[in-house]
């Protein structure tokens, strides 16, 4: 209950930050982001300020892959 609410809130905030920084996030990338843990979402929320293009986001997500699989 509470954990799911925190997860959803973190996801919503990260998606807003990404959209503001990079523009619309495609569905495939969004699905990858939705699979991140709460901690990873927090890390992404900080990293987004270092992104200049969408490929920066893709590289960041690729670096998280070993922890997600």
N, CA, C and O atoms as a CHARMM CRD file, in Angstrom:
* protein
*
  276
    1    1 UNK  N      0.80500  -1.18800   0.00000 PROA 1      0.00000
    2    1 UNK  CA     0.00000   0.00000   0.00000 PROA 1      0.00000
    3    1 UNK  C      0.85000   1.25500   0.00000 PROA 1      0.00000
    4    1 UNK  O      0.92700   1.96900  -1.00000 PROA 1      0.00000
    5    2 UNK  N      1.49100   1.51800   1.13900 PROA 2      0.00000
    6    2 UNK  CA     2.27400   2.74100   1.27600 PROA 2      0.00000
    7    2 UNK  C      3.46300   2.74100   0.32200 PROA 2      0.00000
    8    2 UNK  O      3.75100   3.75300  -0.31600 PROA 2      0.00000
    9    3 UNK  N      4.15800   1.59500   0.22400 PROA 3      0.00000
   10    3 UNK  CA     5.32200   1.49000  -0.66100 PROA 3      0.00000
   11    3 UNK  C      4.92200   1.72200  -2.11500 PROA 3      0.00000
   12    3 UNK  O      5.64000   2.39000  -2.86000 PROA 3      0.00000
   13    4 UNK  N      3.78000   1.17400  -2.51900 PROA 4      0.00000
   14    4 UNK  CA     3.30700   1.37600  -3.89700 PROA 4      0.00000
   15    4 UNK  C      2.98500   2.83800  -4.14600 PROA 4      0.00000
   16    4 UNK  O      3.23400   3.35700  -5.23400 PROA 4      0.00000
   17    5 UNK  N      2.43400   3.49900  -3.14400 PROA 5      0.00000
   18    5 UNK  CA     2.12800   4.92400  -3.26800 PROA 5      0.00000
   19    5 UNK  C      3.38700   5.75400  -3.41900 PROA 5      0.00000
   20    5 UNK  O      3.43500   6.67600  -4.23300 PROA 5      0.00000
   21    6 UNK  N      4.41300   5.42700  -2.63300 PROA 6      0.00000
   22    6 UNK  CA     5.68700   6.13100  -2.73100 PROA 6      0.00000
   23    6 UNK  C      6.34300   5.87600  -4.09000 PROA 6      0.00000
   24    6 UNK  O      6.92700   6.78300  -4.68500 PROA 6      0.00000
   25    7 UNK  N      6.24400   4.65500  -4.56700 PROA 7      0.00000
   26    7 UNK  CA     6.80100   4.28300  -5.87300 PROA 7      0.00000
   27    7 UNK  C      6.11600   5.08500  -6.98000 PROA 7      0.00000
   28    7 UNK  O      6.78300   5.63700  -7.85600 PROA 7      0.00000
   29    8 UNK  N      4.80000   5.14500  -6.93900 PROA 8      0.00000
   30    8 UNK  CA     4.02700   5.86300  -7.95900 PROA 8      0.00000
   31    8 UNK  C      4.36000   7.35500  -7.91500 PROA 8      0.00000
   32    8 UNK  O      4.50700   7.99000  -8.95900 PROA 8      0.00000
   33    9 UNK  N      4.47600   7.90800  -6.72300 PROA 9      0.00000
   34    9 UNK  CA     4.80400   9.32800  -6.56800 PROA 9      0.00000
   35    9 UNK  C      6.19700   9.63200  -7.13400 PROA 9      0.00000
   36    9 UNK  O      6.38900  10.63300  -7.82300 PROA 9      0.00000
   37   10 UNK  N      7.15800   8.76200  -6.83600 PROA 10     0.00000
   38   10 UNK  CA     8.51900   8.94600  -7.35400 PROA 10     0.00000
   39   10 UNK  C      8.52600   8.84900  -8.87300 PROA 10     0.00000
   40   10 UNK  O      9.19300   9.63900  -9.54200 PROA 10     0.00000
   41   11 UNK  N      7.78700   7.88500  -9.42200 PROA 11     0.00000
   42   11 UNK  CA     7.70300   7.72100 -10.87100 PROA 11     0.00000
   43   11 UNK  C      7.10500   8.96200 -11.52500 PROA 11     0.00000
   44   11 UNK  O      7.60900   9.44100 -12.54100 PROA 11     0.00000
   45   12 UNK  N      6.04100   9.47400 -10.94300 PROA 12     0.00000
   46   12 UNK  CA     5.39000  10.66700 -11.48300 PROA 12     0.00000
   47   12 UNK  C      6.34300  11.85300 -11.49400 PROA 12     0.00000
   48   12 UNK  O      6.41300  12.58200 -12.48300 PROA 12     0.00000
   49   13 UNK  N      7.07000  12.05200 -10.41600 PROA 13     0.00000
   50   13 UNK  CA     7.99700  13.18100 -10.33400 PROA 13     0.00000
   51   13 UNK  C      9.13700  13.03300 -11.34400 PROA 13     0.00000
   52   13 UNK  O      9.49500  13.98800 -12.03300 PROA 13     0.00000
   53   14 UNK  N      9.69900  11.83400 -11.42500 PROA 14     0.00000
   54   14 UNK  CA    10.79700  11.60400 -12.36700 PROA 14     0.00000
   55   14 UNK  C     10.32700  11.83000 -13.80200 PROA 14     0.00000
   56   14 UNK  O     11.04800  12.42700 -14.60100 PROA 14     0.00000
   57   15 UNK  N      9.14500  11.36500 -14.12900 PROA 15     0.00000
   58   15 UNK  CA     8.63400  11.54800 -15.49500 PROA 15     0.00000
   59   15 UNK  C      8.42400  13.03400 -15.79000 PROA 15     0.00000
   60   15 UNK  O      8.68300  13.48700 -16.90600 PROA 15     0.00000
   61   16 UNK  N      7.97000  13.77400 -14.82200 PROA 16     0.00000
   62   16 UNK  CA     7.80000  15.22400 -15.02200 PROA 16     0.00000
   63   16 UNK  C      9.14600  15.90300 -15.24400 PROA 16     0.00000
   64   16 UNK  O      9.27900  16.75700 -16.12100 PROA 16     0.00000
   65   17 UNK  N     10.14500  15.52100 -14.44600 PROA 17     0.00000
   66   17 UNK  CA    11.48000  16.09600 -14.60300 PROA 17     0.00000
   67   17 UNK  C     12.07500  15.74600 -15.96900 PROA 17     0.00000
   68   17 UNK  O     12.64300  16.60100 -16.64800 PROA 17     0.00000
   69   18 UNK  N     11.93700  14.49000 -16.35600 PROA 18     0.00000
   70   18 UNK  CA    12.46900  14.05900 -17.65300 PROA 18     0.00000
   71   18 UNK  C     11.79800  14.79200 -18.80900 PROA 18     0.00000
   72   18 UNK  O     12.46500  15.22300 -19.74900 PROA 18     0.00000
   73   19 UNK  N     10.48500  14.93100 -18.73700 PROA 19     0.00000
   74   19 UNK  CA     9.75400  15.62100 -19.79900 PROA 19     0.00000
   75   19 UNK  C     10.18800  17.07000 -19.89100 PROA 19     0.00000
   76   19 UNK  O     10.33300  17.61100 -20.98700 PROA 19     0.00000
   77   20 UNK  N     10.39100  17.69100 -18.76100 PROA 20     0.00000
   78   20 UNK  CA    10.83000  19.09200 -18.76800 PROA 20     0.00000
   79   20 UNK  C     12.25100  19.23300 -19.31600 PROA 20     0.00000
   80   20 UNK  O     12.55000  20.18300 -20.03900 PROA 20     0.00000
   81   21 UNK  N     13.11700  18.29100 -18.97100 PROA 21     0.00000
   82   21 UNK  CA    14.52100  18.36700 -19.37500 PROA 21     0.00000
   83   21 UNK  C     14.75200  17.91500 -20.82000 PROA 21     0.00000
   84   21 UNK  O     15.55300  18.50900 -21.54200 PROA 21     0.00000
   85   22 UNK  N     14.03500  16.84600 -21.23800 PROA 22     0.00000
   86   22 UNK  CA    14.33400  16.21300 -22.52000 PROA 22     0.00000
   87   22 UNK  C     13.18700  16.22300 -23.52500 PROA 22     0.00000
   88   22 UNK  O     13.38400  15.88100 -24.69100 PROA 22     0.00000
   89   23 UNK  N     12.00100  16.60800 -23.08900 PROA 23     0.00000
   90   23 UNK  CA    10.83100  16.50400 -23.96000 PROA 23     0.00000
   91   23 UNK  C     10.12900  15.18100 -23.71200 PROA 23     0.00000
   92   23 UNK  O     10.46500  14.44900 -22.78100 PROA 23     0.00000
   93   24 UNK  N      9.16800  14.88700 -24.54200 PROA 24     0.00000
   94   24 UNK  CA     8.34700  13.68700 -24.35500 PROA 24     0.00000
   95   24 UNK  C      9.19800  12.41600 -24.35300 PROA 24     0.00000
   96   24 UNK  O     10.06200  12.23100 -25.21100 PROA 24     0.00000
   97   25 UNK  N      8.94100  11.55300 -23.38300 PROA 25     0.00000
   98   25 UNK  CA     9.64000  10.27600 -23.25700 PROA 25     0.00000
   99   25 UNK  C      8.80800   9.21600 -23.97900 PROA 25     0.00000
  100   25 UNK  O      7.60700   9.08900 -23.74000 PROA 25     0.00000
  101   26 UNK  N      9.46000   8.45300 -24.86900 PROA 26     0.00000
  102   26 UNK  CA     8.71400   7.44500 -25.63200 PROA 26     0.00000
  103   26 UNK  C      8.24100   6.31000 -24.71600 PROA 26     0.00000
  104   26 UNK  O      8.76600   6.11000 -23.62100 PROA 26     0.00000
  105   27 UNK  N      7.25400   5.58900 -25.19000 PROA 27     0.00000
  106   27 UNK  CA     6.60100   4.55300 -24.38900 PROA 27     0.00000
  107   27 UNK  C      7.57700   3.45000 -23.97400 PROA 27     0.00000
  108   27 UNK  O      7.53100   2.98400 -22.83500 PROA 27     0.00000
  109   28 UNK  N      8.44300   3.03700 -24.86500 PROA 28     0.00000
  110   28 UNK  CA     9.39800   1.97600 -24.53300 PROA 28     0.00000
  111   28 UNK  C     10.30600   2.40600 -23.37600 PROA 28     0.00000
  112   28 UNK  O     10.55400   1.63000 -22.45300 PROA 28     0.00000
  113   29 UNK  N     10.79300   3.63300 -23.43500 PROA 29     0.00000
  114   29 UNK  CA    11.65300   4.13900 -22.36600 PROA 29     0.00000
  115   29 UNK  C     10.86400   4.27400 -21.07100 PROA 29     0.00000
  116   29 UNK  O     11.37300   3.95300 -19.99700 PROA 29     0.00000
  117   30 UNK  N      9.62600   4.74700 -21.16500 PROA 30     0.00000
  118   30 UNK  CA     8.78900   4.85700 -19.96600 PROA 30     0.00000
  119   30 UNK  C      8.60100   3.50000 -19.29500 PROA 30     0.00000
  120   30 UNK  O      8.64500   3.39500 -18.06900 PROA 30     0.00000
  121   31 UNK  N      8.39600   2.47500 -20.09700 PROA 31     0.00000
  122   31 UNK  CA     8.22100   1.12200 -19.54100 PROA 31     0.00000
  123   31 UNK  C      9.47400   0.67800 -18.78800 PROA 31     0.00000
  124   31 UNK  O      9.38500   0.03300 -17.74300 PROA 31     0.00000
  125   32 UNK  N     10.64500   1.02900 -19.32900 PROA 32     0.00000
  126   32 UNK  CA    11.89700   0.70300 -18.64300 PROA 32     0.00000
  127   32 UNK  C     11.98200   1.43800 -17.30600 PROA 32     0.00000
  128   32 UNK  O     12.40400   0.86700 -16.30100 PROA 32     0.00000
  129   33 UNK  N     11.58200   2.69500 -17.30200 PROA 33     0.00000
  130   33 UNK  CA    11.62800   3.50300 -16.08200 PROA 33     0.00000
  131   33 UNK  C     10.66100   2.95200 -15.04100 PROA 33     0.00000
  132   33 UNK  O     10.96900   2.95000 -13.84900 PROA 33     0.00000
  133   34 UNK  N      9.50600   2.49000 -15.47600 PROA 34     0.00000
  134   34 UNK  CA     8.50200   1.95400 -14.55700 PROA 34     0.00000
  135   34 UNK  C      9.00200   0.71500 -13.81300 PROA 34     0.00000
  136   34 UNK  O      8.48300   0.38300 -12.74700 PROA 34     0.00000
  137   35 UNK  N      9.99300   0.03700 -14.36000 PROA 35     0.00000
  138   35 UNK  CA    10.53500  -1.17100 -13.72500 PROA 35     0.00000
  139   35 UNK  C     11.59700  -0.86600 -12.67200 PROA 35     0.00000
  140   35 UNK  O     12.03800  -1.76600 -11.95700 PROA 35     0.00000
  141   36 UNK  N     12.00700   0.39400 -12.57400 PROA 36     0.00000
  142   36 UNK  CA    13.04100   0.76700 -11.61500 PROA 36     0.00000
  143   36 UNK  C     12.51300   0.70800 -10.18300 PROA 36     0.00000
  144   36 UNK  O     11.32800   0.92100  -9.93100 PROA 36     0.00000
  145   37 UNK  N     13.40600   0.41900  -9.26900 PROA 37     0.00000
  146   37 UNK  CA    13.04600   0.42800  -7.85100 PROA 37     0.00000
  147   37 UNK  C     12.89400   1.87700  -7.37600 PROA 37     0.00000
  148   37 UNK  O     13.26300   2.81400  -8.08400 PROA 37     0.00000
  149   38 UNK  N     12.35600   2.04200  -6.18900 PROA 38     0.00000
  150   38 UNK  CA    12.18900   3.38100  -5.62400 PROA 38     0.00000
  151   38 UNK  C     13.54000   4.08300  -5.51600 PROA 38     0.00000
  152   38 UNK  O     13.65700   5.26200  -5.85300 PROA 38     0.00000
  153   39 UNK  N     14.55000   3.37100  -5.05100 PROA 39     0.00000
  154   39 UNK  CA    15.89400   3.94900  -4.91300 PROA 39     0.00000
  155   39 UNK  C     16.45100   4.35300  -6.27900 PROA 39     0.00000
  156   39 UNK  O     17.04600   5.42200  -6.41600 PROA 39     0.00000
  157   40 UNK  N     16.26200   3.51500  -7.27000 PROA 40     0.00000
  158   40 UNK  CA    16.73500   3.83400  -8.62400 PROA 40     0.00000
  159   40 UNK  C     15.99900   5.05000  -9.18100 PROA 40     0.00000
  160   40 UNK  O     16.59900   5.87200  -9.87300 PROA 40     0.00000
  161   41 UNK  N     14.71800   5.16900  -8.88900 PROA 41     0.00000
  162   41 UNK  CA    13.96200   6.34700  -9.32600 PROA 41     0.00000
  163   41 UNK  C     14.51400   7.60700  -8.68000 PROA 41     0.00000
  164   41 UNK  O     14.62200   8.64600  -9.33200 PROA 41     0.00000
  165   42 UNK  N     14.86400   7.51900  -7.40100 PROA 42     0.00000
  166   42 UNK  CA    15.46800   8.66900  -6.72600 PROA 42     0.00000
  167   42 UNK  C     16.79800   9.02900  -7.37500 PROA 42     0.00000
  168   42 UNK  O     17.09500  10.20600  -7.58300 PROA 42     0.00000
  169   43 UNK  N     17.59700   8.01500  -7.69400 PROA 43     0.00000
  170   43 UNK  CA    18.88200   8.25400  -8.36300 PROA 43     0.00000
  171   43 UNK  C     18.66900   8.89300  -9.73400 PROA 43     0.00000
  172   43 UNK  O     19.40400   9.80200 -10.12000 PROA 43     0.00000
  173   44 UNK  N     17.68100   8.42400 -10.45600 PROA 44     0.00000
  174   44 UNK  CA    17.36700   8.98800 -11.77100 PROA 44     0.00000
  175   44 UNK  C     16.90400  10.43200 -11.62800 PROA 44     0.00000
  176   44 UNK  O     17.24700  11.28000 -12.45200 PROA 44     0.00000
  177   45 UNK  N     16.13400  10.71400 -10.59800 PROA 45     0.00000
  178   45 UNK  CA    15.67600  12.07600 -10.35000 PROA 45     0.00000
  179   45 UNK  C     16.83300  13.05400 -10.16700 PROA 45     0.00000
  180   45 UNK  O     16.74000  14.21500 -10.56400 PROA 45     0.00000
  181   46 UNK  N     17.91800  12.58200  -9.56700 PROA 46     0.00000
  182   46 UNK  CA    19.11400  13.42000  -9.41900 PROA 46     0.00000
  183   46 UNK  C     19.89600  13.49000 -10.72500 PROA 46     0.00000
  184   46 UNK  O     20.39300  14.55300 -11.09800 PROA 46     0.00000
  185   47 UNK  N     20.00500  12.36800 -11.41700 PROA 47     0.00000
  186   47 UNK  CA    20.80800  12.29900 -12.64100 PROA 47     0.00000
  187   47 UNK  C     20.20800  13.12100 -13.78100 PROA 47     0.00000
  188   47 UNK  O     20.93000  13.58600 -14.66300 PROA 47     0.00000
  189   48 UNK  N     18.89200  13.29500 -13.76200 PROA 48     0.00000
  190   48 UNK  CA    18.21800  13.96600 -14.88100 PROA 48     0.00000
  191   48 UNK  C     18.79400  15.36000 -15.15100 PROA 48     0.00000
  192   48 UNK  O     18.75700  15.83800 -16.28500 PROA 48     0.00000
  193   49 UNK  N     19.31500  16.00000 -14.13200 PROA 49     0.00000
  194   49 UNK  CA    19.84600  17.34300 -14.31200 PROA 49     0.00000
  195   49 UNK  C     21.15700  17.35500 -15.10000 PROA 49     0.00000
  196   49 UNK  O     21.59600  18.40000 -15.57800 PROA 49     0.00000
  197   50 UNK  N     21.77500  16.17600 -15.22800 PROA 50     0.00000
  198   50 UNK  CA    23.00800  16.05000 -16.01300 PROA 50     0.00000
  199   50 UNK  C     22.73300  15.64900 -17.46300 PROA 50     0.00000
  200   50 UNK  O     23.65100  15.62300 -18.28200 PROA 50     0.00000
  201   51 UNK  N     21.47700  15.33900 -17.78200 PROA 51     0.00000
  202   51 UNK  CA    21.13100  14.89000 -19.13000 PROA 51     0.00000
  203   51 UNK  C     20.94000  16.07900 -20.05800 PROA 51     0.00000
  204   51 UNK  O     20.26500  17.04900 -19.71400 PROA 51     0.00000
  205   52 UNK  N     21.54500  15.99200 -21.24700 PROA 52     0.00000
  206   52 UNK  CA    21.37000  17.02100 -22.26900 PROA 52     0.00000
  207   52 UNK  C     20.57500  16.51400 -23.45700 PROA 52     0.00000
  208   52 UNK  O     20.01400  17.30400 -24.21700 PROA 52     0.00000
  209   53 UNK  N     20.52500  15.20500 -23.62000 PROA 53     0.00000
  210   53 UNK  CA    19.77800  14.61600 -24.72900 PROA 53     0.00000
  211   53 UNK  C     19.22000  13.26600 -24.29600 PROA 53     0.00000
  212   53 UNK  O     19.63500  12.69800 -23.28500 PROA 53     0.00000
  213   54 UNK  N     18.27500  12.76600 -25.07900 PROA 54     0.00000
  214   54 UNK  CA    17.60200  11.52000 -24.70400 PROA 54     0.00000
  215   54 UNK  C     18.56000  10.34700 -24.62400 PROA 54     0.00000
  216   54 UNK  O     18.33300   9.41400 -23.85400 PROA 54     0.00000
  217   55 UNK  N     19.62400  10.37800 -25.40700 PROA 55     0.00000
  218   55 UNK  CA    20.59300   9.27900 -25.35400 PROA 55     0.00000
  219   55 UNK  C     21.28800   9.21800 -23.98600 PROA 55     0.00000
  220   55 UNK  O     21.73600   8.14800 -23.57400 PROA 55     0.00000
  221   56 UNK  N     21.38000  10.34300 -23.28300 PROA 56     0.00000
  222   56 UNK  CA    21.93700  10.33300 -21.92800 PROA 56     0.00000
  223   56 UNK  C     21.06300   9.49300 -21.00500 PROA 56     0.00000
  224   56 UNK  O     21.57300   8.74800 -20.16800 PROA 56     0.00000
  225   57 UNK  N     19.76000   9.61200 -21.15600 PROA 57     0.00000
  226   57 UNK  CA    18.81800   8.81000 -20.37100 PROA 57     0.00000
  227   57 UNK  C     18.97000   7.33500 -20.70900 PROA 57     0.00000
  228   57 UNK  O     19.00300   6.49000 -19.81500 PROA 57     0.00000
  229   58 UNK  N     19.06000   7.02700 -21.98700 PROA 58     0.00000
  230   58 UNK  CA    19.22200   5.63400 -22.41200 PROA 58     0.00000
  231   58 UNK  C     20.49400   5.03800 -21.83800 PROA 58     0.00000
  232   58 UNK  O     20.48100   3.90500 -21.35600 PROA 58     0.00000
  233   59 UNK  N     21.58700   5.77900 -21.88000 PROA 59     0.00000
  234   59 UNK  CA    22.85600   5.29600 -21.32000 PROA 59     0.00000
  235   59 UNK  C     22.71400   5.05000 -19.82100 PROA 59     0.00000
  236   59 UNK  O     23.22200   4.05500 -19.30300 PROA 59     0.00000
  237   60 UNK  N     22.02500   5.95300 -19.12200 PROA 60     0.00000
  238   60 UNK  CA    21.83100   5.78700 -17.68000 PROA 60     0.00000
  239   60 UNK  C     21.02700   4.51600 -17.40800 PROA 60     0.00000
  240   60 UNK  O     21.38300   3.72900 -16.53000 PROA 60     0.00000
  241   61 UNK  N     19.94900   4.31700 -18.15500 PROA 61     0.00000
  242   61 UNK  CA    19.11700   3.12500 -17.97300 PROA 61     0.00000
  243   61 UNK  C     19.91000   1.85900 -18.27500 PROA 61     0.00000
  244   61 UNK  O     19.78200   0.86200 -17.56500 PROA 61     0.00000
  245   62 UNK  N     20.72800   1.89400 -19.32300 PROA 62     0.00000
  246   62 UNK  CA    21.54800   0.72700 -19.66500 PROA 62     0.00000
  247   62 UNK  C     22.51900   0.39300 -18.53400 PROA 62     0.00000
  248   62 UNK  O     22.80000  -0.77900 -18.28400 PROA 62     0.00000
  249   63 UNK  N     23.02400   1.40300 -17.86100 PROA 63     0.00000
  250   63 UNK  CA    23.95300   1.18100 -16.75000 PROA 63     0.00000
  251   63 UNK  C     23.25100   0.53100 -15.55600 PROA 63     0.00000
  252   63 UNK  O     23.90600  -0.10700 -14.73200 PROA 63     0.00000
  253   64 UNK  N     21.93000   0.68200 -15.45200 PROA 64     0.00000
  254   64 UNK  CA    21.16300   0.09500 -14.34900 PROA 64     0.00000
  255   64 UNK  C     20.79200  -1.35800 -14.62500 PROA 64     0.00000
  256   64 UNK  O     20.41100  -2.08600 -13.70800 PROA 64     0.00000
  257   65 UNK  N     20.90000  -1.77800 -15.86200 PROA 65     0.00000
  258   65 UNK  CA    20.41000  -3.08700 -16.29700 PROA 65     0.00000
  259   65 UNK  C     20.86200  -4.25500 -15.42700 PROA 65     0.00000
  260   65 UNK  O     20.03200  -5.09600 -15.08200 PROA 65     0.00000
  261   66 UNK  N     22.14000  -4.34700 -15.05600 PROA 66     0.00000
  262   66 UNK  CA    22.54600  -5.50500 -14.24200 PROA 66     0.00000
  263   66 UNK  C     21.78300  -5.63500 -12.92800 PROA 66     0.00000
  264   66 UNK  O     21.56500  -6.74600 -12.44500 PROA 66     0.00000
  265   67 UNK  N     21.37700  -4.50900 -12.34800 PROA 67     0.00000
  266   67 UNK  CA    20.61700  -4.57200 -11.08700 PROA 67     0.00000
  267   67 UNK  C     19.17200  -4.97200 -11.30500 PROA 67     0.00000
  268   67 UNK  O     18.52200  -5.46200 -10.38200 PROA 67     0.00000
  269   68 UNK  N     18.65300  -4.77200 -12.51900 PROA 68     0.00000
  270   68 UNK  CA    17.24000  -5.04800 -12.78600 PROA 68     0.00000
  271   68 UNK  C     16.99500  -6.46100 -13.27900 PROA 68     0.00000
  272   68 UNK  O     15.85500  -6.92400 -13.26000 PROA 68     0.00000
  273   69 UNK  N     18.02500  -7.15700 -13.71800 PROA 69     0.00000
  274   69 UNK  CA    17.80400  -8.49100 -14.29900 PROA 69     0.00000
  275   69 UNK  C     18.31200  -9.57100 -13.39100 PROA 69     0.00000
  276   69 UNK  O     18.20900 -10.75200 -13.71900 PROA 69     0.00000
